[in-house]
Amino acid sequence: MPDGTYYDRELETMPWEQVYALSFERTRQQIERVYALSPWYRRRFDEAGVHPDDIRHPEDLARVPFIEKDDERTSQEDAPPYGGHLCVAEHDVIRVHASSGTTGRPTFFAYTAEDLRTWDTIMGRTFYTTGMRPGDRYGVLGNLSMFSGGIPAVTAASSIGALGVPIGATAGTERTLELIKLLGVNIMGATPSFAVHLGEVVKKVTGQDAHSIGLRYLMVGGEPGGQIPALREQISDVWGCPVRDLMGIGEFAGGCWAESEDAAGLHFCGAPEIHLELIDSDTGEQKPLQDGASGELVYTAAVREATPLIRFRSHDHVVVHMDPVPSGRTAPRVVPLGRTDDMLLVRGINVFPSAVRDVVASFAPRTTGHIRLVLERPGPLVDPPLPIEVEVTSDVPADQHTQLADDLVASIRQRLHFNPQIRLVADGSLPRTSLKTQYLHKAYEEHD
């Protein structure tokens, strides 16, 4: 039970090897279950030449085929609406959420009553790690429709005794600020880009700085921007409060990684309900979860009833940290680098949009930090120079734009080792959204 410091002291301070062993044992049992209940899973396992009895040790999971987003989507197209990986009767499904559909047809996530309790446990632990406590008032600015970070965030906050305030993403600036003030919201959750945008317009709407809202801290997620130093500083300066980063994945939990006050990266809060692996994104080979390791995160829903996914590739590229931290939490911590499926290759150099934004944000107040990488043909291979749209603030005179562009080019070349083409655009001209910001602009689709 939560004790004011930990959501679950015994679990969060237990040696990671023991937690990992527990999550693997649950995963092994889950593999036996899905093989027995789902013809879709049984066919995949049989085609791969692997049987549940073959999975005895964590290393044996390498024999189990990965599930990609397209596999999940195809499963649901062939057996609508929840897919061939549904492992309960349809009447046992009591709630459904969905992906944003920004990269294709939305996929649906089905939940039983027990799944929702598991969800609240994982997200409750995650929120508690950020610092949320009973009596806090948490304003959720995410989409409250089908988004897995919307309604579930409200129920998770309530599960630990905090007040969940479902403001949503479509309330409008004035209504959002009105609700925050009237209900005494002291913690707010939003994407990093939307947090910046809302903070920028507070004074225009209310005549007061965002500091006057009085947030205890601001929780950001949905984008890798929460770990970008310049962007964190920008959010913190605008709102006058600390920033806590959070990361999740819709198929498993709206939040299962969280930054605590030690600011030592994102703590994994999903075990033992979610089994975690690290792989080489190019070869698919397992990599040890050890200090300094980098790779792609892979998840298995160890206790999910309705639509459990086994070895689901997240395409989130991270660096792992395992050294001790003041909070005493023992789970792995990560610093997100970006998404491997958003990564571009510019003359052999890996380029993550989030890394580009990091450089651009460091030029504040000359830039707003908002960017968009322009693709003239499908990636990931891009011939230099890579066009990058960068918002310049209205305070920068037109006769200084050329110098700013030159400075940006020089900094990106020095820090990221590729050749960009900077296209300065007006403040506010790039899209803002309360959901995930799309950093890649596929200009080639407009020419078709």
N, C-alpha and C positions, 0 to 999 in steps of 0.2 A: 504494500500500500504506500502511496505517496507520504513522505515524512517531512516535507518542507525543503529538502535538499535534493532528494532523488524520487523519481516516480516509483522505482523498484530498486531499493538499495542493494539487495542481495544480487540481483541479476546484473545491474549496471557496474558493480565493482568485482564481479566474479572473473577469474582469469579467462581471457578470451578463448583459450583452447577448450575450456569446458562448455562455454556457450556455443562455440562452433560445433562441437561434438553433438550437443543436444539438437541444434538446428539440422545437422546432417541426418541424425537418426529419424527425426520427423520427416525429412525429405525422403529417406529410404522407404518409410511407411507410405508416404504420399504416392511414390512411384508404383508401389504395389497396388494401391487403391485405384489410380487412374488406369492402370493396365487392365484391371478387372472390370471397371465400370464404363470405359470409353473405347468403343471400336476405333475411333480416330487415333487415340494414343496407342492402342494395341498395334494398329497397322504401322504407325511410325516407328515403334520400337522393333517390331518384327523386320521391317525393311532395313533397319540399321543393324540387325543381327544382335540385338541386346535384349536380355530378359531381366525382370526385376531381381531375380536371384543373383545376377551378376554384380549387382551394386552393393558392395560390402564396405568400401572405404571411400572417403571424399574424392580420391584420385579416380575412382571408377566412374564418376560422373562424366568424365571426358568421353566415355563411350555413348552417352545419351545425346541424341541430336539436339541442336539448338532450336528454339522457336524464334522466328523473326516476326516482325509486325505483319508482313505479308502473309505468313502462315496463319496467324490469328485471324486476319481479315478473310482469307480464303475459307477457313473453317466455318466462319459465320455466313459467308455467301452460300456455302454448300448445305449448311444446316441452320437456317435462320430461326430465331434471331440471335441466339447465344453461341451457336457453334457446336461442332462435334466434340469439343473439349468440355462440354457441360457434363458434370458428374453427379447431378441430382435431378430429381423430377422437376419439371418446369413449375409445378404448383408450389415448390419449396422456395422459389425465387421471390423475395419480397421487396427487392429494390434493384434498380438498374441505373448505372451511370455510363458515360461514354467518353471517348477521346474527343479532342477538339476537331478532328477531321482536317487539320490544316495541311497534312501531307497525304491526303487521300480520303476514301470513304471512312466515316467514323466506325470505331469498333466499340462493342458494348461489353460492360463488365457487370456480371450478374452476382447478386449477393443473397445468401440465406441469412436468417436471423443470427446464426452463430458467426457468419462472416462479418456482419456489421459489428458484433461485439469485438471480434478480432481487430477490425479496422479502428474502432475507438481506442483499443488498447495500444496499438502501434502509434496512432497519431497523438493520443494522449501523452504517451511517453515522449514523443517528439516535441510536442508543445511544452511539456514540463521541462525538457532539457533547455529550451530557449529561455526559460525563466517565467513562463506563465504559471500562475498560482490561483487557488480559489479566491474569488472576490475580484479578480481582474476582469476587465471588460474588453472583449476582443472584437474589433470591427473587421468583418470579412468583406473584402472588396472584389473577390473573385466572382466568376459567373455562377449564379445560383440555379441555373437550368440543369444541364446534364453533367457539367464539369465536376471531376472527382475532387477538385480542391475547393468546391463551393459548399454545398450542404454538409458533406462529411466534415469539413473544417468546423462548422458551427456545432455539430453534435459532439465532435471530439473535445472542443473547448468545454462544452457543458459537462462532459463526462468527468472532468477533473475539477468541477466546481466553479469554473469561470463562466461569465456571461457571454454567450455567443450572440453577436449582433449581425444579422444577415443583411447587410447594406446592399451587397451585390455590385455588379459591374455597370449597370445601366441606370443608376439612380440620378445621374447628373451631378455636376460639381457642387452646386448650391445645396441640393438635397443631401448629398453625401456629407458635406461639412456640417450641415444642420443636425443630422443624426449623430455624428461623432460628438458634437458639443452637447446636445440635449441628453444623450445617454451616458455621457462621461467616459467615452471610449479612451482607454489608456494604452492599448496595444492595437496596432493596425497591421493587417496582412495584405500585401499587394505585390505585383511584379516590380522589380527594380525600376524599370522604365516608367511604369505608371506612378510609382512613388515619387519619382523626380517630377513628372509632369504635373501631378496633383499639387505637389509642394510649390511648383512655380506659379500656379494660378490661384493659390489661396489668397495672396495679397490683392490680386486683381478683383477677386470676388468679395472678400470680406474687409479689405483695407488693413488687415493685420498680417504679420508674419506667421508662418506655419508653426513657429515656436509656441505661439499662444494656444495651440491645441492642447499642449501638455502631455504628449505621448510619453510613456515610460520607455518603450522601445518600439521599433518598427521591424516587423518580420517580413522578409522578402523571399520570394520563390518563383518557380516557373521559368526562370532564365538563369544562366550562369553569372549574371552581373553582380550578384551578391558577394562574390569573392574578388571583384575588381576593386583594388584599393581606391582609385580616384573616384569611382562611382559611389562606393560606400561613403567616402568622405563628403561627396556632394549631397547624398541623401541625408546624412547625419547633420551637415551644416544647415540644410534647408529646414529640417524638422526639429533640430535641437535635441536629438536623442540618439542612443546607440542603435546600430543595425544588427539584426540577427538573421543569418541566412538559413534557408530551409530548402531541402530538395526531396522530391518524391517521384513516383512513377504511377500513372493512373491505374495500371493493371494490378498493382500491389497495395499501394497506400498513397494518399495525396501528399503525405509527408512521412519519410522514414529516415531522413538524415537531418540533423539539426546542429546549429552552432550554439554553444553555451557562452556564458560570460567570459570564459577563458580565451575566446577568440582564437582557438587552435585548430580551426578547420571544422568540418561537419562530422559530428559523431553519428555512427550507425545506430539507429534506434529500432531497427526492424527485426532483430533476432530475439528469440528463436523462432518467431513465426515466419520469417523469411530467411532462406539460406542464400548466402552471398558467395559469389566467385569473382575472380579477376582473371581476364584473359588477354592475350595478345590479339588486338583487333584485326590484324592481318592474317595470322595463322589459325586463330581460334584456340590455341594451346593455353592450358591453365597456367596462371602465374601465382606465386605465393603472395598472400596478404601480409607483406612485410614492409617495414619502414623504408620509404623512398621508392617503392615499386610504383609503376604506372601502367595503365591499361584500361580496358573497358569493363564496366560492371555487368555482371550477369546475375539474374535473380531466379529463385525458385520459390513458389508459394507453398511453404511446408505444411500449412494447416488449412488452406483454403478449401471450402466445400464445393462451391458452385462451379466456378471456372478457373481451376488452378492451372497455372502455367509453369512448365518445367524447363529450366535453363533458358529463360527469356533474355535475349540480348537487348540491353538498354541503349547501346550506342553512346552512352555517357562516358567520356574519357576523363580519367582522374589520376591524381597522384595520391598515394596512400601514406598515412602517418600512423605509427604505432608507439611512439615514445610516450612516456608517462606525462600526464597533465595534472594541474592543480586540483581539478574537480574529482580525480580518482576514477573517472570512467575508463573502462578497459577496452571498449569496442574500437574497431578501426575508425580512423578519421580520414576524410578525403578533402582535397581541394579540386573542384571541377575545373577542367581545362576547356571543355566544350563538347559538342556532339560529334562522334566520328562520322555520322552520316551528313553533317554540315561541313566537314573538313574539306578544304580545297588543297590541291597540290599545284604550287606555282614553281615550275622548274625544280621539282624535287623537294621543295620546302613545304612542310605541313602548315597550313594556315587555318586557324580557328577564328571565326567571326568575333567571339568573345575576347580573344587576345587583341584583335584590332581595336575593338571598342575600349579596351584597357588603355591603349596608347592614346587614342583620341580624347578620352575622358580626362587624361592627365593635362590636357591643354585648356581646361576650364580656367578662367571664365571666357576665354576666346571662343570655345566651342561649347555646345550644349551636351555633348557626349553621345548624341544620337547619330547612328551611322546606317549605311546600307551598302552591301557589296553587290555590284552589278555584274551579272553573268550574261555575256553576249551569246554563249552557247552552253550546252549542258556540261556540268562538271563531272568529276572533281578536277580534271586536268584543266588548268588555266594558263594561257600564255600571258606573260607580263607585257605591259603593266596591268595590274588588276584595278579596274575602276572602283573607287570608293566614294560614295556620297557622304559628305560630312556637313552637319548643320553648324553654321557660324552664327554667333550671337549678334543681335542687332547693335550691340555696343561697339563692334569692330568696324571702323571706317572702311569703305570700299577700297581705298588706296592701300590698305594693309592686307587685303585678301591674298594677294600673290605671295607676300612674305609668309603668311600663315600656312598656305598650301605647301610652300617650300619647306617650312619647318616640320610639317606633318610627314612629308615624304622622307625627310632626313631621319626623323625619329623612327618611323616604321622600318626603314631600311636597316637602321642600327640595331633595333630591338627584335625585329621579327625576320629580318634577312630576306625580304623579297621586295620587288619594285612595284609600288602602287602608283595609280593615277588619281590624284585627289580632285574631286569635283565639289566645290563648296556650294551649299544650298542654304536657303533662308531659314532662319529660326522658325520652328513649328511646321516646316513643310514635309517632314517625314512622318509616317503614320505612328500614332500612339494607340496603345491598346492596353486593357486591363488583363489580357491574356498573354500568351507567349508572343514576344516580338519576333517577327520574321526578319532576320538580318540579311538574307539572300534575296535579291530582286532578280527574277528570271526574265530578263528583258527579251530573251530570244522567243519566249512564248507570245509576246506582243507582236512579233514580226510574222508569226505563222498565219 
